[in-house]
Amino acid sequence: MKAAVYEGPRTVAVKDVPDAKIEHPCDIIVKITTTNICGSDLHMYEGRTSFEPGRTFGHENMGQVVEVGSAVRKVQVGEYVVLPFNIACGFCKQCERGLTNYCLTMQPEPALAGAAYGFADMGPYQGGQAELLRVPYGDFNALRLGEDAAERQTDYVMLADIFPTGYHATEMAHVKPGDQTVIFGSGPVGLMAAYSALLKGAGRVWVVDHQPDRLRKAEEIGAIPVNTAEQDPAEVVKDATLGLGADNGCECVGYQAHDAQGHEDASLTLNGLINSVRFTGDIGVVGVFLPEDPGGEKAQNELEAHGKVPIDFGLMWFKGQHMGTGQAPVKRYNRALRDLIAGGKAKPSFVVSHELGLDQAPTGYEHFDARDEGWTKVVLHPDGHGNGHRG
């Protein structure tokens, strides 16, 4: 089968790899029809993680079931399914608590928790930027889709990661109807966080970034764009709230945050939120931060290379703020969000700028990594249905 394989920093090749196959009676095999390039893929693509050459990328996946293991009872061949990026067993202590993002069974390293498709330090599993994908514990991990799945793939595929992840940020920030919410980052996850806050009835939502094309997307959905190349986000938010700050905020950038001049600073967005959110406000952090960053010393300094980020904890403590962190437990949200899509209440595909065939994956990575104008979200179709720029 064809797959997008990591060959080294900023090098992806589409090549033949062994077909995915049933390895356990609870496995299913999915023919991938739609798979996304994610912002967190770029950390690995740039060589900033321990992702091994030869592995297949892709943790935002959906497609059609083509084979099921002998123990599979619910999922059937021919059904369209979307796959949470979390690979979970459903029966360990963490999964029983709904924390499928920290499954203990599927992570082979005893000192760690959590597994994912095609992701550094999250198990040996191949990614779905390929023609076929093996899905462990298919009955638990696959979310079945309705009759409109085939024609609405660019909506439903967002349930694999970025829509639930953006929603999770707003859950950790306790966004409620009428709240004033500030989102740092207008990449796909930041846009999904803003969208989720608006779906929840937030009164005002600011989106902070310095990428004009992405800020335009935020404005299109009803958020207020704040361009850090021109404005201080904390001042903008405080000026609009009698000096108090936002009720809550979301961090949707991660450890490679950088300013408009390109200077990288892992503390930039965290400190921006601490300053922008009011006393006793809540902050949800879903941007990726890692305990080890092989490229961090050169890009920032030795402390950041080991995950030590100098945040304004004194100010955070003084303001009595609360911060929630970590990857999203996608299964906690994906069924409800699926039904919002099916009922016409949500259309997360608004973030998509390009639909490409799998063979164009190297081009997609190059442009998305460069933050080129108009490349807000890249969707790949291994079944050959990519049609270029969406417009």
C-alpha positions in Angstrom: 0.0 0.0 0.0 1.0 3.6 -0.4 1.9 5.7 2.6 3.4 9.1 3.6 6.7 8.1 5.3 8.9 10.3 7.4 12.5 10.2 6.1 14.2 12.9 8.2 13.7 16.6 9.0 11.4 18.2 6.5 11.4 15.2 4.2 8.3 13.1 3.5 8.1 10.5 0.8 5.1 8.6 -0.5 6.2 5.0 -1.0 5.1 1.4 -0.9 5.0 -0.1 2.6 3.6 -3.5 3.8 -0.2 -3.6 3.9 -1.9 -3.1 7.2 -3.3 -6.4 8.5 -5.3 -7.9 11.4 -2.9 -8.6 14.3 -5.4 -9.2 17.1 -9.0 -10.6 17.1 -10.3 -7.1 18.1 -8.6 -5.3 15.2 -10.3 -3.8 12.2 -8.8 -2.6 8.9 -10.0 0.7 7.5 -9.5 1.9 3.9 -8.6 5.5 4.5 -10.5 7.9 2.4 -9.7 11.2 4.2 -6.8 12.0 6.5 -5.5 15.4 7.7 -2.1 17.0 8.2 -2.1 18.3 11.7 -0.1 21.1 13.3 1.4 18.6 15.7 2.6 16.5 12.7 4.8 19.5 12.0 6.8 19.1 15.2 7.8 15.7 14.0 8.2 16.8 10.4 10.7 19.4 11.5 12.8 16.9 13.4 11.8 18.3 16.8 10.8 15.0 18.3 12.1 11.4 18.4 9.9 10.3 15.5 11.7 7.5 13.7 12.5 7.6 10.0 10.5 5.0 8.1 7.3 5.5 10.1 4.0 6.6 8.6 2.4 9.9 9.6 -1.3 10.6 10.2 -3.5 10.6 13.4 -6.6 12.4 11.9 -8.2 9.6 10.0 -11.6 8.3 8.6 -12.6 5.8 6.1 -14.5 2.6 5.3 -14.1 -0.6 7.1 -12.8 -3.4 4.8 -12.0 -6.2 7.3 -12.8 -7.0 10.9 -11.2 -9.4 13.4 -12.9 -12.5 14.8 -13.8 -10.8 18.1 -15.3 -7.6 16.6 -19.1 -7.5 17.2 -20.3 -4.0 16.5 -18.4 -2.5 13.6 -19.2 -4.0 10.2 -17.5 -4.2 6.9 -18.6 -1.3 4.6 -19.4 1.2 7.4 -17.8 4.6 7.4 -16.0 5.4 10.6 -13.9 8.2 12.1 -11.0 7.3 14.4 -10.0 9.2 17.5 -6.3 9.9 17.4 -6.2 8.3 20.9 -5.7 4.5 20.6 -7.4 3.1 23.7 -8.4 -0.2 25.2 -11.5 0.8 26.9 -10.9 -1.3 30.1 -7.8 0.1 31.9 -8.1 2.4 34.9 -7.7 5.5 32.8 -10.2 4.4 30.1 -12.8 3.5 32.8 -12.5 7.1 34.0 -13.0 8.4 30.5 -9.4 9.4 30.1 -8.8 7.5 26.8 -6.0 10.1 26.1 -3.9 8.4 28.8 -4.7 4.7 28.2 -2.3 2.4 30.0 -2.8 -0.7 27.9 -1.9 0.6 24.4 1.2 2.5 25.6 4.0 -0.1 25.8 6.3 2.0 27.9 5.3 1.4 31.6 6.4 4.9 32.7 4.2 6.6 30.1 0.5 6.7 29.2 -1.5 7.3 26.0 -1.1 6.0 22.5 -1.8 7.4 19.0 -1.4 6.7 15.4 1.8 7.8 13.8 3.0 9.9 16.8 6.3 10.3 18.6 6.5 8.5 22.0 2.9 7.3 21.8 3.5 3.7 20.9 4.7 1.8 17.8 1.5 2.3 15.7 1.6 3.4 12.1 -0.3 6.5 11.0 -3.2 6.8 8.6 -1.7 8.9 5.9 -1.9 5.7 3.9 -4.3 3.6 1.9 -5.0 1.2 4.8 -4.9 1.5 8.6 -5.0 -1.1 11.4 -7.3 0.0 14.2 -6.8 -1.8 17.5 -10.0 -2.5 19.6 -12.1 -1.4 16.7 -15.5 -1.8 18.5 -14.3 0.7 21.1 -12.2 3.1 19.0 -14.2 3.5 15.8 -17.1 6.0 15.8 -19.6 4.9 13.2 -21.0 7.5 10.8 -24.4 7.9 9.1 -25.5 7.8 5.5 -24.1 11.3 4.8 -20.5 10.2 5.7 -19.2 9.9 2.2 -20.3 13.3 1.0 -19.4 15.1 4.2 -16.0 13.7 4.9 -14.2 17.0 5.4 -16.6 17.7 8.3 -16.5 14.3 9.9 -12.8 13.8 9.7 -12.4 16.7 12.1 -13.8 14.5 14.8 -10.6 12.5 14.8 -8.7 15.3 16.6 -9.0 19.0 16.1 -12.8 19.6 16.7 -12.8 17.6 20.0 -9.4 19.0 20.9 -10.6 22.6 20.4 -13.8 21.7 22.4 -11.6 20.1 25.1 -9.7 23.4 25.5 -13.0 25.2 26.1 -14.1 22.5 28.6 -10.9 22.9 30.6 -11.4 26.7 30.5 -15.0 26.2 31.6 -16.5 28.4 28.8 -20.2 29.1 29.5 -22.9 31.1 27.7 -22.2 34.8 27.8 -18.5 34.3 28.7 -15.8 36.5 27.2 -13.1 34.1 25.9 -9.6 34.7 24.5 -8.0 32.1 22.2 -4.2 32.2 21.6 -3.5 30.6 18.2 -5.6 30.7 15.0 -4.3 27.5 13.5 -6.8 24.7 13.0 -7.1 23.8 16.7 -7.3 27.5 17.8 -10.1 28.0 15.2 -11.9 24.9 16.5 -11.6 26.3 20.1 -13.1 29.6 19.0 -15.8 27.8 17.1 -16.6 25.6 20.1 -16.7 28.7 22.4 -19.2 30.3 20.0 -21.2 27.1 19.8 -21.4 27.2 23.6 -22.8 30.7 23.5 -19.8 32.7 24.5 -20.6 36.4 24.3 -17.3 37.5 22.8 -14.4 35.5 21.5 -11.0 37.0 20.7 -8.5 35.0 18.6 -4.8 36.0 18.9 -2.2 35.4 16.2 -0.1 37.1 13.6 -1.1 35.1 10.5 -3.6 37.3 8.6 -5.2 34.5 6.5 -5.9 32.5 9.7 -7.2 35.6 11.5 -9.6 36.1 8.6 -11.0 32.6 9.1 -11.6 33.5 12.8 -13.5 36.7 11.8 -15.6 34.7 9.3 -17.0 32.6 12.2 -17.8 35.6 14.3 -14.6 35.9 16.5 -12.7 39.1 17.0 -9.2 38.9 15.4 -6.2 40.3 17.3 -3.0 40.6 15.2 0.0 40.5 17.5 2.1 42.2 14.8 0.0 45.3 15.4 -1.7 45.0 18.8 -1.0 43.9 22.4 -3.6 41.2 23.0 -3.8 41.8 26.8 -4.4 45.5 26.2 -7.1 44.8 23.6 -8.9 42.4 25.9 -8.6 44.5 29.0 -9.7 47.7 27.2 -12.9 45.8 26.2 -13.6 44.4 29.7 -13.2 47.5 32.0 -9.6 46.4 32.7 -10.6 43.0 34.2 -9.6 40.6 31.4 -11.4 37.7 29.7 -13.4 35.2 31.8 -11.3 32.4 30.4 -8.8 31.5 27.7 -7.3 28.7 25.6 -3.8 28.0 24.5 -3.8 26.3 21.1 -0.2 26.8 19.9 2.3 24.8 22.0 6.0 24.9 22.6 7.0 26.2 19.2 5.1 29.5 19.8 6.8 32.4 18.1 6.3 36.1 17.7 5.6 38.0 14.5 9.3 38.3 13.8 9.8 34.6 14.1 11.5 34.5 17.5 10.5 31.2 19.2 9.4 31.4 22.8 7.6 28.5 24.5 6.3 30.8 27.2 4.8 33.4 24.9 1.2 32.2 24.7 1.0 30.9 28.2 2.2 34.3 29.6 -0.1 36.1 27.2 -3.1 34.1 28.6 -2.1 34.7 32.3 -2.0 38.4 31.5 -5.2 38.5 29.5 -7.5 36.4 31.7 -9.1 37.9 34.8 -8.6 37.1 38.5 -9.9 33.5 39.2 -10.3 32.9 35.5 -9.7 29.5 33.8 -7.1 28.5 31.1 -7.2 25.4 29.0 -4.0 24.3 27.3 -4.1 21.9 24.4 -1.1 23.1 22.5 1.6 20.5 22.5 4.3 20.9 25.2 6.9 18.1 25.6 9.4 17.0 28.3 12.1 16.7 25.7 12.6 18.8 22.5 15.7 17.7 20.5 15.7 20.9 18.5 14.8 23.2 21.4 18.2 24.2 22.5 19.1 25.7 19.2 15.7 27.3 18.7 15.3 28.6 22.2 17.7 27.4 25.0 18.7 24.4 27.1 15.8 24.8 29.5 13.1 24.7 26.8 14.9 21.7 25.3 13.9 19.8 28.5 10.4 21.1 28.7 11.2 23.8 31.4 9.1 26.8 30.3 9.5 30.1 32.3 5.9 31.1 32.8 4.7 33.9 35.0 3.6 31.6 37.8 3.7 34.4 40.4 1.1 36.4 38.5 -1.0 33.3 37.9 -0.9 32.4 41.6 -1.6 36.0 42.6 -4.7 36.1 40.2 -6.0 32.7 41.5 -6.2 31.3 38.0 -6.8 27.6 37.2 -5.1 25.8 34.3 -6.0 22.6 32.7 -3.6 20.8 30.4 -3.1 17.8 28.1 -4.3 16.0 25.1 -8.0 15.6 24.5 -9.9 12.5 25.4 -11.6 12.4 22.0 -14.2 9.8 22.8 -15.6 12.0 25.6 -16.8 14.5 22.9 -16.9 12.9 19.4 -20.3 11.3 19.5 -22.1 14.6 20.5 -20.0 16.6 18.1 -20.8 14.1 15.3 -24.5 14.7 16.0 -24.1 18.4 15.8 -22.5 17.9 12.3 -25.2 15.5 11.3 -27.9 17.9 12.5 -26.5 20.8 10.5 -25.5 22.7 13.7 -21.7 22.5 13.1 -19.6 22.6 10.0 -15.9 22.3 11.1 -14.8 21.9 7.5 -14.7 25.7 7.2 -11.0 25.5 8.2 -10.1 23.4 5.1 -8.1 25.2 2.4 -6.7 22.3 0.4 -7.8 18.8 -0.5 -4.9 16.8 -2.1 -4.2 13.2 -3.2 -1.9 11.2 -1.0 0.9 11.5 -3.6 0.8 15.3 -3.0 1.5 14.9 0.8 5.1 16.2 0.5 3.8 19.4 -1.1 1.1 19.7 1.5 3.6 19.4 4.3 6.0 21.9 2.7 3.3 24.6 2.4 1.6 24.0 5.7 4.9 24.0 7.6 5.9 27.3 5.9 2.5 28.8 7.0 2.1 29.9 3.4 -0.7 32.3 2.7 -4.0 30.4 2.4 -2.8 27.0 3.6 -4.9 26.8 6.8 -5.8 23.1 6.8 -4.6 20.3 4.4 -6.8 17.2 3.8 -5.4 14.2 2.0 -7.4 11.6 0.1 -5.6 8.3 -0.3 -8.5 7.1 -2.6 -7.4 9.7 -5.1 -10.2 12.2 -4.7 -8.1 15.3 -3.9 -8.9 18.3 -6.0 -6.4 20.9 -4.9 -7.4 24.3 -3.6 -10.9 24.5 -2.1 -11.3 28.2 -2.5 
